[in-house]
Amino acid sequence: MREILSGTLIMIGAAFMLLGGIGILRMPDLYTRMSATTKVATLGIGAIMLGVAIHFGELEVLTRALAVIALVLLTTPVAAHMIGRASYFAGVPLCKQTVVNELRGHYDLRTHELESLALPELEPQLLIMRVQISHRSAFAGKTLAETGLRRHYRATVLAIRRGSYVIPNPDGDVQLLPGDELILIGTPEQLREAVKAIGG
């Protein structure tokens, strides 16, 4: 029975490792390859180590196997995060099929700080407001970055409602269309200036 259980765990672990190898070959960019390999490799190593511990049935081997599993669980996510972060700062491109890059425009490449963590404008009197883009609006047809809503008016776009579809936390490349509803957050003065700029 022990041999069957340990053999099954080792085979499961080997299957996970095989999936990780396929992920390296099939995924289109560094970030998705890293995501595939770190997840399945962690599961693969964990299953193999458990199979080894069950096979030998000794406390010393079990302790070492659990230590290896704990080490992998602790270090693999951290290593993947650091490699991904360094790659992003170094300009390693995302695959062409990437739809949303939520970090674009929010990382300071000089200080390596994430803008959203600083929250410089966070005040007790913040309000949330909905504003619709009309056909006559100066913002119709422009990207969010081109409008300068955050840069000039310090108003933050939380989401864009487009018909029945909602775009949460839109990046600067999203083009505003007539009929879009912007969900803004800011102080009353910031929102007043933003609404005046949107016009129409």
N, C-alpha and C positions, 0 to 999 in steps of 0.2 A: 504493500500500500504506500509506504514511504517513497519507494522508487517511482511509482506512478505519479504521485503528487509533485515530487521534486522535478521529474522529467517534464510534466505538464507546465510547471512554472517556468522552467528554463526555455521551453519551446515558445511559450507566450512572450517571454522577454526577448528571445531571438526574433520573433515576428515583429515586435515593436521596433527593434533596432533596424530590421529590414525596411520597415515603413519610413524610419528616419533617413535611411540612405536613399530611398526613392524620393523623399521630400527634397533632399539636396539637389537631385537631378532634375526634378520636375517643377519646383517652385521658381517663379520668374525673377525674384530679386533677393538681396541679402536678408532683408527683414523677414520675409515669409519663409525663407529657408531656415533661418535661425529659429523662428517660431516652431516650425515643424520638428526640427531636430531636438531642440531642448525638451519639448513636451514628451515626445515618444522615447527619447533616450533615457529620460528620468524614469519613466514607467518600465522601460526595458531592463535597465540596470537593477531597479528595485525587484522586479520579478525574478531575474537571474540570481541575485543575491539571496532572496528568500528560498529559491530552489536549492541552492548550494547549502544553505543552513539546514534545511530539512533533510537533505541527502546525508550529511555527516552526522546530524543529530547530537552535536556536542555543544556545550554551553560556550566554550571559547570561540568556536566558529560562528555560532549564532550572534555573539556579542560583536565580533568583527563585521559580520554581514550587516547588522543593524547600524553600526557606526558608518559603514560605507554608504548605506542608503540615506542616513541623516546628512552626511557630508554632501552628497549629490543634491538632495532636496534643498539644502541651504545655499550652496554655491552656484548651482546652475542658473537659477533665475537672476541672481545678482550679476553673474558674468554675462548673461545674455543682455541684460539691461545696459550694462556698461559698454559692451561691444556695439549695441544698437545706437546708443547715445553718441558714442565717438564716431560711428559711421555717419550719422545724421549731420554732425558738425563738420565732418570732413567732406560732405557733399556727395556721399554715395547715393545715386538716384533711386527713386522708387520705380516700380514697374509702370509701364505705360497705361495699364488698366486700373491704376489707383484712382479711386473716385474722390476721396476726401483726404486731405493732409491737414489734420487739426493743429499741427505744430507750426505750420507756415505762418510767419509773421509774428509769432509769439515768443520765439527764442531769441535772446540777445546773443549773437555769435561772438561778441567780445567778452562778455561776462559769464556766458553760459547759464543765465538765469531765465526761468520761465516767467513770462510777463503775467500770466494769470495768477501766479502765486503771490505777487507783490500787492495786488489789489489797492493801488494808490488812491482810487477815487471812492473807496467804500465808505459810506457815511450813513448815519442813522436814517436820514430823510430820503433815501433812495426810493424811487417809484418805478413801476413797470407800466409801459404804455404801448398801445397798438396803433400803428400808423399805416395807412394803405397808400401804395404807390399808384398814382393816377397816370393817365396817358399824357397829361400836361406836365408831370413832375420832371424836374431837371435831372432826377436820379434814374429815370426810366431808361433802360438800355445800358447803364453803367455797371461795372463790377462793384462789389462792396468796398474794395480797396480804393477805387477811384472816387467814391463818394466822400471819403475822408470823414465819415461820421465819428469814428473814434478819435482820429488824429486832431480834427479841428473842433469838434463839439463835445468830445469826451463822453459820448453816448455809446453804449455797448449793445450790439445786436445779439440777443439771446437766441433767436430763431426767426425763420421766415416761413410764413404759411402761404403755400401756393396751391390754391384750390383745396383739395382734401389731403394734400401732402405737406408734411412739415419738415423743414431742413433745420435740425438743431445745431447750434454752435457753428454757423456757416463760416467758411474761410473767405479770404479776400478775393478769390477768383470767381465766386458765385455772382452771376449776372442778375441784376434786378429787372423784373418784368412788370409791365402795367398789370395791376390787380394783385400783386404781391402784398402781403401784410407783414410789416416788420414788427417784431416784439422787442422793444427797447427797454433798457434799464439805465437810470441815471438820476441826478438830482432834478428838481422841477425846472431850474434854470437851464440845465444842459438839455433836457428834453424839449423845452420851449424853443431853444435855438435850433435843435435838430429838426423839429417839425417845421419851423419856418424855412429851413434850408431845403427840406424835401419838397415843400410847396405843392402846387397843383390842386 
